[in-house]
Amino acid sequence: MKIKLTPELSYIIGFWRKRRCYDGLGIKGEPKYLELFSKEAIDNGLTTKEKILGDEDKIYFYHSAYRKFFQEIEKEQLERFKYMNEYAANYLAGTFDSAGEIDEKGRVFIRGGRRDDEVLLLRLGFVTKKTDGKLLIERPKAFLAFIKNYVKLFKDHKVFEYVKT
């Protein structure tokens, strides 16, 4: 089975990498995250509703080819997402939906930011500062404008009203 990276798969991989569980190919977290992941996996043909397993705090399915593909893309993220295009925007939107945060002051963070996240964001022109285990995005309007059309959980957040694409 030859799997081709699409913008939609980029979103799912970005979402998965911050919440992954190690049973099959899946995530852990609150019901809103589980629902979104299962919906995206089914809508994009990764699995069927009958093959999704899990409990109240995790959801997963078995597909060794997709699991290997996801891990490969994660390993190669700095090369795969080095251009300001739909693939990178979807990947970062998935990451932001999975681990992003907008505080009451309008500051934009990515929880659990690692060094490779910092490098990826910097290569795309988004300067970050590490604070309390989070990556603070220095120019949040530019970042939010880049991912605005691809976020799913944050799409109704009031801060997006002020962001121009």
C-alpha positions in Angstrom: 0.0 0.0 0.0 1.5 3.3 -1.1 0.4 6.2 1.1 0.7 9.7 -0.3 0.9 12.7 2.0 -2.0 15.1 1.6 -2.9 18.3 3.4 -5.7 16.4 5.2 -3.2 13.7 6.4 -0.8 16.4 7.4 -3.5 17.8 9.8 -4.2 14.4 11.3 -0.5 13.7 11.8 0.1 17.1 13.4 -2.9 16.4 15.7 -1.8 12.8 16.5 1.8 13.6 17.4 0.9 15.7 20.5 -1.7 13.3 21.9 -0.6 9.9 20.7 -1.4 6.8 22.7 0.7 3.7 22.2 -2.1 1.3 21.5 -2.4 1.1 17.7 -2.7 4.4 16.0 -4.6 6.7 18.2 -4.7 9.5 20.8 -5.6 10.1 24.4 -7.4 13.0 25.9 -10.7 14.7 26.5 -13.8 13.6 24.5 -13.6 16.6 22.1 -10.2 15.5 21.0 -11.3 11.9 20.6 -14.3 12.8 18.6 -12.3 15.0 16.2 -9.6 12.4 15.7 -12.1 9.6 15.0 -14.1 11.8 12.6 -11.0 12.9 10.7 -9.7 9.3 10.5 -13.0 8.0 9.2 -13.6 10.9 6.8 -10.2 10.5 5.3 -10.5 6.8 4.8 -7.8 5.7 7.4 -10.3 3.3 9.1 -14.0 2.6 9.5 -16.2 3.2 12.5 -16.4 -0.5 13.3 -12.6 -0.7 13.6 -12.2 2.1 16.2 -11.4 0.9 19.7 -10.8 2.7 23.0 -12.3 3.8 26.2 -13.3 7.1 27.9 -9.8 8.7 27.6 -8.3 7.2 24.5 -9.2 6.0 21.0 -7.3 4.1 18.5 -7.3 1.7 15.5 -4.9 -0.8 14.1 -3.2 -0.1 10.7 0.5 -0.8 10.6 1.1 1.0 7.2 -0.5 4.2 8.4 1.3 4.0 11.8 4.7 3.6 10.1 3.8 6.4 7.7 2.8 8.8 10.6 6.1 8.0 12.4 8.1 8.6 9.2 6.5 11.9 8.6 7.0 13.0 12.2 10.7 12.0 11.9 11.0 14.0 8.7 8.9 17.0 9.7 11.6 19.5 9.4 12.2 18.6 5.8 8.5 17.9 4.9 7.1 21.1 6.2 9.8 23.7 5.4 7.7 25.8 3.0 4.7 28.1 3.8 2.2 25.9 2.0 -1.1 24.1 2.6 0.8 21.0 4.0 2.7 23.0 6.6 -0.5 25.0 7.5 -2.5 21.9 8.0 0.3 20.2 10.0 0.6 23.2 12.3 -3.2 23.6 12.6 -3.4 20.0 13.7 -0.7 20.5 16.2 -2.4 23.7 17.5 -5.8 22.0 17.7 -4.2 19.2 19.7 -1.9 21.2 22.0 -2.5 24.8 21.4 -3.8 27.4 23.8 -4.9 31.0 23.6 -4.9 32.7 27.0 -7.1 35.5 28.2 -4.5 38.1 27.1 -4.5 36.7 23.5 -1.1 35.1 23.9 -0.7 31.9 21.7 1.1 28.8 23.1 1.8 25.3 22.0 1.9 23.0 25.1 4.7 20.5 25.3 6.7 22.2 22.7 10.0 20.4 21.9 13.1 21.6 20.1 12.0 20.3 16.7 8.8 22.3 17.1 10.8 25.4 17.7 13.0 24.8 14.7 10.0 24.0 12.5 8.2 27.2 13.5 11.4 29.3 13.2 12.1 28.0 9.7 8.6 29.1 8.7 9.2 32.5 10.2 7.4 32.2 13.5 9.7 33.1 16.4 9.0 31.3 19.7 10.0 31.6 23.3 10.0 28.6 25.6 8.2 29.4 28.9 6.9 26.9 31.5 7.1 24.0 29.1 5.1 25.8 26.4 6.2 27.5 23.2 5.0 31.1 23.1 4.4 32.3 19.6 6.0 35.8 19.3 3.8 37.1 16.4 0.5 35.4 17.1 -1.5 37.2 14.4 0.8 36.0 11.6 0.8 32.4 13.0 -3.0 32.4 13.4 -3.5 33.9 9.9 -1.4 31.0 8.5 -3.5 28.3 10.2 -6.8 30.0 10.3 -8.5 28.1 7.4 -7.4 24.7 8.7 -8.0 24.7 12.4 -11.1 22.7 13.5 -11.3 23.0 17.3 -10.3 26.7 17.5 -12.1 27.9 14.4 -14.8 29.6 16.5 -12.4 31.3 18.9 -13.0 35.0 19.2 -9.4 35.8 18.4 -9.8 34.6 14.8 -12.3 37.4 14.2 -9.4 39.9 14.3 -7.0 37.8 12.1 -6.8 38.5 8.4 -5.9 35.8 6.0 
